[in-house]
Amino acid sequence: MLNYEFPPLGGGGGKQSMYLAREYAKKNDVYFLTAGYDTFGIVKKEGYTLHRLKTSRKSTLRCSIFEMLSFVNSVRKKIPEIVDKFKPEAIHVFFTLPTGLLVFHSKFKGIPYIVSVRGSDVPGHSPDRFKLIYKISKPIVIKIWKKAKKVVCNSEDLKKEVLGLCPNLDVEVISNGIDTEKFKPKKTKSDKTRLLYVGRVIPLKQIDLIIKGLTKLDKSVVLRIVGDGEQREELVILVNKLGLKDRVEFVGEVSYDEIEREYQKGDVYVQLSKVEGMSNTVLEAMSCGLPVITTNVGGVSSFVRDNGMILDDGEYWWKHFKKLDLEYMGKKSREIAERMGFEEMGKKYGELLNGV
């Protein structure tokens, strides 16, 4: 397994690959190559070998193009030694770029591989962030997909994006899983109604719309923003300008080991992203028993039904908030989440692996 992100690095893609490695390891020998952050080297973890390499990465949430290439270069140097000792029969790549570049290594010649596409690695998916890179990388991305034994997307929406670039590709859809033991309801008391957002603080997430909508709601409704990113300072200025300093809390980055506590402090989860592959944070919020208000991206219609609201336009989310039955929808969120555990995801990937 290859992924340039693994907790505490990155977001949903790293978490999903971590849990999938555990499921794979129940029936297979698994060697997982990734980047380290504050720890490096080889350890045994939940039945598989985890190998963290040193790269130039400086942040857990953000990774520059140069840091991505640093990961590729570090792994490239290690591949000959690992292939000779481990002798892999199949390779599972998370993210077409940068990780997928490694499939061209001469030592991997003749070894079949699977690519898990996550969203940001699809040219055109996040034009606000990677417009120039997408233009340059598109031919390489398509070549990686075409050489793969199987390309896997985590939602039907993402599959459509991939097929829009490469129409005849054989694409499988396997939804993200949820750790329902880690993420479970445990309500904390409050005299406020607590809205919650968890994730990167970047323009793509349209957190400004959540803040602006707060002015339309009663003062007993407050917002907690968990995460960090390039837009934080701009959003702090917006909060002060709108006189919402006492109603909006910027929590900052929270480690994955403790993140479930943040969901358990919330009453409603709000995420108004422009695009998503398939949102891990929405699933985690649901598993903690929160109703959801979200935009219609990332295949949310397959798991947000009578447990929340799906919006085509996030600007007027606050109107829909007033219609929520919090207790009923919270219970429904948990019921849906309980049917989306990692065992099911592991079973589907396992069948795919056997076919490869």
C-alpha positions as CSV (number, residue, x, y, z in Angstrom):
1,M,0.0,0.0,0.0
2,L,1.2,3.5,-0.9
3,N,-0.2,6.8,0.4
4,Y,1.5,10.1,0.9
5,E,-0.9,10.8,3.8
6,F,-1.5,8.7,6.9
7,P,-2.8,10.1,10.3
8,P,-1.8,12.5,11.6
9,L,-1.1,13.7,8.1
10,G,-3.9,14.7,5.7
11,G,-7.6,14.2,5.9
12,G,-10.0,11.5,4.9
13,G,-7.8,9.7,2.4
14,G,-5.2,8.9,5.0
15,K,-7.8,7.7,7.5
16,Q,-9.5,5.5,5.0
17,S,-6.3,3.9,3.9
18,M,-5.3,3.3,7.5
19,Y,-8.5,1.4,8.3
20,L,-8.4,-0.5,5.0
21,A,-4.8,-1.7,5.8
22,R,-6.2,-3.2,9.0
23,E,-9.0,-5.0,7.0
24,Y,-6.5,-6.2,4.3
25,A,-4.2,-7.5,7.0
26,K,-6.9,-10.0,8.2
27,K,-6.2,-12.2,5.2
28,N,-3.0,-10.7,3.6
29,D,0.5,-9.7,4.3
30,V,0.5,-5.9,4.1
31,Y,3.4,-3.5,3.8
32,F,2.3,0.2,4.0
33,L,4.7,2.9,2.8
34,T,3.8,6.5,3.8
35,A,5.3,9.8,5.0
36,G,6.3,10.4,8.6
37,Y,5.7,13.6,10.5
38,D,7.1,13.4,14.1
39,T,7.9,9.7,14.0
40,F,9.8,7.7,11.4
41,G,10.8,4.1,10.7
42,I,9.1,0.7,10.6
43,V,6.5,-0.5,13.2
44,K,3.9,-3.3,13.4
45,K,0.4,-1.8,13.5
46,E,-2.9,-3.8,13.7
47,G,-1.5,-6.7,11.8
48,Y,0.5,-4.9,9.1
49,T,3.9,-3.3,8.6
50,L,3.8,0.5,8.6
51,H,6.9,2.3,7.2
52,R,7.1,6.1,7.7
53,L,9.7,7.9,5.6
54,K,11.3,11.3,6.1
55,T,10.1,14.0,3.7
56,S,10.2,17.8,3.6
57,R,6.6,18.1,4.8
58,K,6.1,20.8,7.5
59,S,2.3,20.7,8.2
60,T,-0.2,17.9,9.1
61,L,-3.0,19.5,7.1
62,R,-1.2,21.2,4.1
63,C,1.2,19.7,1.6
64,S,2.8,21.7,-1.1
65,I,3.7,20.3,-4.6
66,F,7.4,20.2,-3.6
67,E,6.6,18.3,-0.4
68,M,4.5,15.8,-2.4
69,L,7.5,15.3,-4.8
70,S,9.7,14.9,-1.8
71,F,7.6,12.0,-0.7
72,V,7.7,10.4,-4.2
73,N,11.5,10.7,-4.2
74,S,11.9,9.2,-0.7
75,V,9.7,6.2,-1.6
76,R,11.4,5.8,-5.0
77,K,14.7,5.2,-3.3
78,K,13.3,2.6,-0.9
79,I,11.3,0.6,-3.4
80,P,14.1,-1.7,-4.7
81,E,15.0,-2.8,-1.2
82,I,11.4,-3.4,-0.2
83,V,10.4,-5.2,-3.4
84,D,13.3,-7.6,-3.1
85,K,12.4,-8.5,0.5
86,F,8.6,-8.3,0.6
87,K,8.0,-9.4,-3.0
88,P,4.5,-7.7,-3.4
89,E,1.9,-9.5,-5.6
90,A,-0.3,-6.4,-5.8
91,I,0.0,-2.7,-5.1
92,H,-2.8,-0.4,-3.8
93,V,-2.2,3.3,-4.5
94,F,-4.2,6.0,-2.7
95,F,-4.4,9.3,-4.7
96,T,-3.5,9.3,-8.4
97,L,-1.1,12.2,-7.7
98,P,1.4,12.3,-6.2
99,T,1.4,8.7,-5.1
100,G,0.4,7.2,-8.5
101,L,3.7,8.5,-10.0
102,L,5.4,5.6,-8.2
103,V,3.7,3.0,-10.4
104,F,6.2,3.9,-13.2
105,H,9.1,2.6,-11.0
106,S,11.0,-0.1,-12.9
107,K,10.8,-2.4,-9.9
108,F,7.0,-2.4,-10.1
109,K,7.0,-3.5,-13.7
110,G,4.6,-6.4,-14.1
111,I,3.0,-6.0,-10.6
112,P,-0.8,-5.2,-10.9
113,Y,-2.1,-2.2,-9.1
114,I,-5.3,-0.6,-7.9
115,V,-5.8,3.2,-7.7
116,S,-8.1,4.8,-5.1
117,V,-9.2,8.2,-6.5
118,R,-10.0,10.6,-3.8
119,G,-11.2,13.9,-5.5
120,S,-8.4,16.4,-5.4
121,D,-6.4,14.1,-7.7
122,V,-8.9,14.4,-10.5
123,P,-8.0,17.2,-12.9
124,G,-10.6,19.9,-12.7
125,H,-12.0,18.8,-9.3
126,S,-10.6,21.7,-7.2
127,P,-9.8,24.5,-9.8
128,D,-9.5,27.1,-7.0
129,R,-6.4,25.3,-5.7
130,F,-4.7,23.4,-8.5
131,K,-5.7,24.9,-11.8
132,L,-2.2,25.0,-13.4
133,I,-1.2,21.7,-11.9
134,Y,-4.3,20.1,-13.4
135,K,-3.5,21.3,-16.8
136,I,0.1,19.9,-16.7
137,S,-0.8,16.6,-15.0
138,K,-3.9,15.5,-16.9
139,P,-2.1,13.3,-19.4
140,I,-0.1,11.6,-16.6
141,V,-3.2,11.0,-14.5
142,I,-5.0,9.4,-17.4
143,K,-2.0,7.2,-18.1
144,I,-1.9,6.0,-14.5
145,W,-5.6,5.2,-14.6
146,K,-5.4,3.3,-17.9
147,K,-2.5,1.1,-16.7
148,A,-4.3,0.2,-13.5
149,K,-6.1,-3.1,-13.1
150,K,-8.9,-1.2,-11.3
151,V,-9.7,2.4,-10.6
152,V,-11.9,3.0,-7.5
153,C,-13.9,6.1,-6.6
154,N,-15.7,6.7,-3.3
155,S,-18.9,8.1,-4.8
156,E,-20.9,8.1,-8.0
157,D,-20.3,11.8,-8.4
158,L,-16.6,11.3,-8.4
159,K,-16.9,8.4,-10.9
160,K,-18.7,10.7,-13.3
161,E,-15.8,13.2,-13.0
162,V,-13.3,10.4,-13.8
163,L,-15.3,9.1,-16.7
164,G,-15.7,12.6,-18.1
165,L,-11.9,12.6,-18.6
166,C,-11.5,9.0,-19.5
167,P,-14.8,7.7,-20.9
168,N,-14.0,4.0,-21.4
169,L,-12.3,3.4,-18.0
170,D,-13.4,0.5,-15.8
171,V,-14.3,2.3,-12.6
172,E,-15.6,0.8,-9.3
173,V,-17.4,2.7,-6.6
174,I,-16.7,1.7,-3.0
175,S,-18.0,4.1,-0.3
176,N,-15.9,5.3,2.6
177,G,-16.3,3.5,5.9
178,I,-16.8,4.8,9.4
179,D,-15.3,3.7,12.7
180,T,-18.6,3.5,14.6
181,E,-16.8,2.5,17.8
182,K,-14.7,5.6,17.9
183,F,-17.3,7.9,16.6
184,K,-20.4,7.4,18.7
185,P,-23.0,9.6,20.4
186,K,-22.1,11.0,23.7
187,K,-23.9,14.3,24.2
188,T,-22.5,17.1,26.4
189,K,-25.0,19.5,27.9
190,S,-25.3,23.1,26.8
191,D,-27.9,25.9,26.9
192,K,-26.9,26.7,23.3
193,T,-27.6,25.0,20.0
194,R,-24.1,24.2,18.7
195,L,-23.4,24.2,15.0
196,L,-20.2,22.4,14.0
197,Y,-17.8,22.4,11.1
198,V,-14.8,20.1,11.0
199,G,-12.1,20.2,8.3
200,R,-9.7,22.4,6.3
201,V,-10.4,26.1,6.6
202,I,-10.2,27.0,2.9
203,P,-12.4,28.8,0.3
204,L,-13.6,25.5,-1.2
205,K,-15.5,24.7,2.0
206,Q,-17.5,28.0,1.9
207,I,-17.3,28.5,5.7
208,D,-18.1,32.2,5.1
209,L,-21.6,31.2,4.1
210,I,-22.1,29.4,7.5
211,I,-20.9,32.5,9.3
212,K,-23.1,34.9,7.4
213,G,-26.1,32.6,7.9
214,L,-25.6,32.7,11.6
215,T,-26.7,36.3,11.6
216,K,-30.2,35.1,10.6
217,L,-30.6,32.8,13.5
218,D,-31.3,33.3,17.2
219,K,-28.4,34.3,19.4
220,S,-28.7,31.0,21.2
221,V,-27.3,29.3,18.1
222,V,-23.5,29.2,18.1
223,L,-20.8,27.9,15.7
224,R,-17.6,25.9,16.4
225,I,-15.0,25.7,13.6
226,V,-12.6,22.8,14.1
227,G,-9.6,22.8,11.8
228,D,-7.1,25.2,10.3
229,G,-6.1,26.6,6.9
230,E,-5.2,29.5,4.7
231,Q,-8.6,31.3,5.2
232,R,-8.7,31.4,8.9
233,E,-7.5,35.0,9.3
234,E,-10.0,36.2,6.7
235,L,-12.8,34.4,8.5
236,V,-11.8,35.9,11.9
237,I,-12.1,39.4,10.3
238,L,-15.5,38.5,8.9
239,V,-16.7,37.3,12.3
240,N,-15.6,40.5,14.0
241,K,-17.2,42.6,11.2
242,L,-20.6,40.9,11.7
243,G,-20.5,41.2,15.4
244,L,-20.4,37.4,16.0
245,K,-17.3,37.2,18.1
246,D,-19.3,35.7,21.1
247,R,-21.0,33.2,18.8
248,V,-18.2,31.8,16.7
249,E,-15.3,29.8,18.2
250,F,-12.2,28.9,16.1
251,V,-11.0,25.7,17.8
252,G,-8.0,25.1,15.6
253,E,-6.5,21.8,14.6
254,V,-7.4,18.7,16.7
255,S,-5.6,15.4,16.5
256,Y,-7.4,12.4,15.1
257,D,-7.0,10.6,18.5
258,E,-9.3,13.2,20.1
259,I,-11.5,14.4,17.2
260,E,-14.6,12.4,18.2
261,R,-14.9,14.6,21.3
262,E,-15.5,17.7,19.1
263,Y,-18.4,16.0,17.3
264,Q,-19.8,15.0,20.6
265,K,-19.9,18.7,21.6
266,G,-22.1,19.5,18.6
267,D,-25.8,19.5,17.9
268,V,-25.9,20.0,14.1
269,Y,-23.2,19.5,11.5
270,V,-23.0,22.0,8.7
271,Q,-20.7,21.6,5.6
272,L,-21.3,23.7,2.4
273,S,-18.4,22.5,0.2
274,K,-18.3,23.4,-3.5
275,V,-16.9,19.9,-4.2
276,E,-16.1,16.7,-2.3
277,G,-15.0,13.2,-3.2
278,M,-17.0,11.7,-0.3
279,S,-16.9,13.6,2.9
280,N,-15.3,11.7,5.9
281,T,-16.4,14.5,8.3
282,V,-20.1,14.2,7.3
283,L,-19.9,10.5,8.0
284,E,-18.1,11.0,11.3
285,A,-20.7,13.6,12.4
286,M,-23.5,11.2,11.5
287,S,-21.9,8.4,13.5
288,C,-21.8,10.7,16.5
289,G,-25.6,11.2,16.1
290,L,-25.6,14.7,14.5
291,P,-28.2,15.9,11.9
292,V,-26.5,17.2,8.8
293,I,-26.9,20.2,6.5
294,T,-24.7,19.8,3.4
295,T,-24.5,20.8,-0.2
296,N,-25.3,18.3,-2.9
297,V,-21.7,17.1,-3.6
298,G,-19.7,13.9,-3.1
299,G,-22.7,11.5,-3.5
300,V,-24.3,12.7,-0.2
301,S,-27.8,11.6,-1.4
302,S,-26.7,8.0,-0.8
303,F,-26.3,8.5,2.9
304,V,-28.1,11.8,3.8
305,R,-31.8,11.2,3.6
306,D,-34.2,11.8,6.5
307,N,-31.3,12.6,8.8
308,G,-30.7,16.1,7.4
309,M,-30.9,18.5,4.5
310,I,-29.1,18.4,1.1
311,L,-28.9,21.9,-0.5
312,D,-28.2,22.9,-4.1
313,D,-27.3,26.4,-2.9
314,G,-25.6,26.7,0.5
315,E,-26.3,30.5,0.8
316,Y,-29.7,30.0,2.4
317,W,-28.8,27.0,4.7
318,W,-30.1,28.9,7.7
319,K,-33.7,28.7,6.4
320,H,-33.4,24.9,6.4
321,F,-31.9,24.8,9.8
322,K,-35.1,26.1,11.3
323,K,-37.0,23.0,9.9
324,L,-34.7,20.4,11.5
325,D,-36.1,17.9,14.0
326,L,-32.8,17.5,15.8
327,E,-33.7,14.5,18.0
328,Y,-35.3,12.4,15.3
329,M,-32.7,13.3,12.6
330,G,-29.8,12.6,15.0
331,K,-31.1,9.1,15.7
332,K,-31.4,8.5,11.9
333,S,-27.8,9.7,11.3
334,R,-26.5,7.1,13.7
335,E,-28.7,4.3,12.2
336,I,-27.4,5.0,8.7
337,A,-23.7,5.2,10.0
338,E,-24.0,1.8,11.7
339,R,-24.6,0.3,8.2
340,M,-21.4,1.8,6.9
341,G,-18.6,0.3,9.0
342,F,-15.1,-0.4,7.7
343,E,-15.8,-4.2,7.5
344,E,-18.1,-3.6,4.6
345,M,-15.5,-1.4,2.8
346,G,-12.8,-4.0,3.5
347,K,-14.9,-6.8,2.1
348,K,-15.5,-5.0,-1.2
349,Y,-11.8,-4.0,-1.6
350,G,-10.8,-7.6,-0.6
351,E,-12.9,-9.0,-3.4
352,L,-11.4,-6.5,-5.8
353,L,-7.9,-7.4,-4.7
354,N,-8.6,-11.1,-5.3
355,G,-9.8,-10.3,-8.8
356,V,-6.6,-8.4,-9.5
